[in-house]
Amino acid sequence: MRATTVKVEGELLAQLERAKPPRLSLSAYVRSLLQQAVARQQMIAAADRYAEFVRETPGEREWLAKWDSADLVTPPRRKRR
């Protein structure tokens, strides 16, 4: 695996040290921030792909319209036997 060193100094370093949970090292904290940023970008891309799919697929739009109009507050009636 390739490793990379990133130099962080000055006010940014001080802010990161203050922001990180005490149980994490600075390296672990920065790594978690980077993982979150990558995951966020992937989720945004997935949402864009799904929005495009919905625009291009009438059946999906119809299903979503039914879902949006569903009554989710009133409990369903029980079937009598």
Backbone hydrogen bonds in HBPLUS format (Angstrom, degrees):
<---DONOR---> <-ACCEPTOR-->    atom                        ^
c    i                          cat <-CA-CA->   ^        H-A-AA   ^      H-
h    n   atom  resd res      DA  || num        DHA   H-A  angle D-A-AA Bond
n    s   type  num  typ     dist DA aas  dist angle  dist       angle   num
A0014-ALA N   A0010-GLY O   3.11 MM   4  6.47 159.0  2.15 149.8 156.1     1
A0015-GLN N   A0011-GLU O   2.85 MM   4  6.08 158.2  1.89 152.7 158.4     2
A0016-LEU N   A0012-LEU O   2.92 MM   4  6.14 160.7  1.96 152.1 157.2     3
A0017-GLU N   A0013-LEU O   2.93 MM   4  6.14 160.2  1.97 151.1 156.6     4
A0018-ARG N   A0014-ALA O   3.03 MM   4  6.27 152.6  2.11 145.0 152.1     5
A0019-ALA N   A0015-GLN O   2.91 MM   4  6.06 147.7  2.02 145.3 154.7     6
A0020-LYS N   A0016-LEU O   2.97 MM   4  5.97 148.1  2.08 153.0 158.3     7
A0024-LEU N   A0021-PRO O   3.09 MM   3  5.68 162.4  2.12 120.1 125.3     8
A0029-TYR N   A0025-SER O   2.95 MM   4  6.16 158.8  1.99 151.6 157.7     9
A0030-VAL N   A0026-LEU O   2.91 MM   4  6.13 168.7  1.92 156.9 159.2    10
A0031-ARG N   A0027-SER O   2.90 MM   4  6.04 159.2  1.94 148.5 155.0    11
A0032-SER N   A0028-ALA O   2.93 MM   4  6.15 153.2  2.00 144.0 150.9    12
A0033-LEU N   A0029-TYR O   2.97 MM   4  6.30 152.4  2.05 148.6 156.5    13
A0034-LEU N   A0030-VAL O   2.95 MM   4  6.23 156.5  2.01 150.8 156.8    14
A0035-GLN N   A0031-ARG O   2.90 MM   4  6.17 156.9  1.96 149.3 156.0    15
A0036-GLN N   A0032-SER O   2.94 MM   4  6.13 156.2  1.99 146.0 152.2    16
A0037-ALA N   A0033-LEU O   2.98 MM   4  6.22 152.3  2.06 144.4 151.9    17
A0038-VAL N   A0034-LEU O   2.98 MM   4  6.25 160.4  2.02 151.8 156.2    18
A0039-ALA N   A0035-GLN O   2.93 MM   4  6.12 163.7  1.95 149.6 154.5    19
A0040-ARG N   A0036-GLN O   2.86 MM   4  6.00 155.3  1.92 146.4 153.4    20
A0041-GLN N   A0037-ALA O   3.02 MM   4  6.28 156.3  2.08 145.6 151.3    21
A0042-GLN N   A0038-VAL O   2.95 MM   4  6.25 155.7  2.01 150.0 157.0    22
A0043-MET N   A0039-ALA O   2.89 MM   4  6.15 154.5  1.95 150.0 156.9    23
A0044-ILE N   A0040-ARG O   2.96 MM   4  6.20 155.1  2.02 148.3 155.0    24
A0045-ALA N   A0041-GLN O   2.98 MM   4  6.20 159.3  2.03 147.4 152.9    25
A0046-ALA N   A0042-GLN O   2.89 MM   4  6.13 155.8  1.95 146.1 153.1    26
A0047-ALA N   A0043-MET O   2.87 MM   4  6.06 157.2  1.92 146.8 153.1    27
A0048-ASP N   A0044-ILE O   2.94 MM   4  6.19 154.1  2.01 146.5 153.6    28
A0049-ARG N   A0045-ALA O   2.95 MM   4  6.24 156.9  2.00 148.0 154.2    29
A0050-TYR N   A0046-ALA O   2.90 MM   4  6.15 157.5  1.95 150.0 156.2    30
A0051-ALA N   A0047-ALA O   2.88 MM   4  6.07 159.3  1.92 148.7 154.5    31
A0052-GLU N   A0048-ASP O   2.99 MM   4  6.22 155.0  2.05 146.2 152.8    32
A0053-PHE N   A0049-ARG O   2.90 MM   4  6.16 153.8  1.97 144.6 152.3    33
A0054-VAL N   A0050-TYR O   2.84 MM   4  6.13 158.6  1.89 154.9 159.8    34
A0055-ARG N   A0051-ALA O   2.99 MM   4  6.23 158.6  2.03 145.8 151.6    35
A0056-GLU N   A0052-GLU O   3.01 MM   4  6.21 147.2  2.12 146.0 154.8    36
A0057-THR N   A0053-PHE O   2.93 MM   4  5.90 115.5  2.36 142.7 158.3    37
A0057-THR N   A0054-VAL O   3.36 MM   3  5.17 152.5  2.44  96.9 104.7    38
A0060-GLU N   A0057-THR O   3.13 MM   3  5.50 123.7  2.46 107.0 120.1    39
A0061-ARG N   A0057-THR O   3.16 MM   4  6.53 159.3  2.20 154.3 160.5    40
A0062-GLU N   A0058-PRO O   2.94 MM   4  6.21 158.4  1.99 155.0 160.5    41
A0063-TRP N   A0059-GLY O   2.99 MM   4  6.19 161.7  2.03 145.8 150.8    42
A0064-LEU N   A0060-GLU O   2.90 MM   4  6.12 160.4  1.94 150.7 156.0    43
A0065-ALA N   A0061-ARG O   2.92 MM   4  6.13 150.4  2.01 144.9 153.2    44
A0066-LYS N   A0062-GLU O   2.97 MM   4  6.31 155.1  2.04 151.0 157.1    45
A0067-TRP N   A0063-TRP O   2.95 MM   4  6.22 158.5  1.99 148.1 154.5    46
A0068-ASP N   A0064-LEU O   2.81 MM   4  6.01 160.8  1.84 150.5 155.6    47
A0069-SER N   A0065-ALA O   3.11 MM   4  6.28 142.0  2.26 139.8 148.9    48
A0070-ALA N   A0067-TRP O   3.16 MM   3  5.20 156.9  2.21 103.4 110.5    49
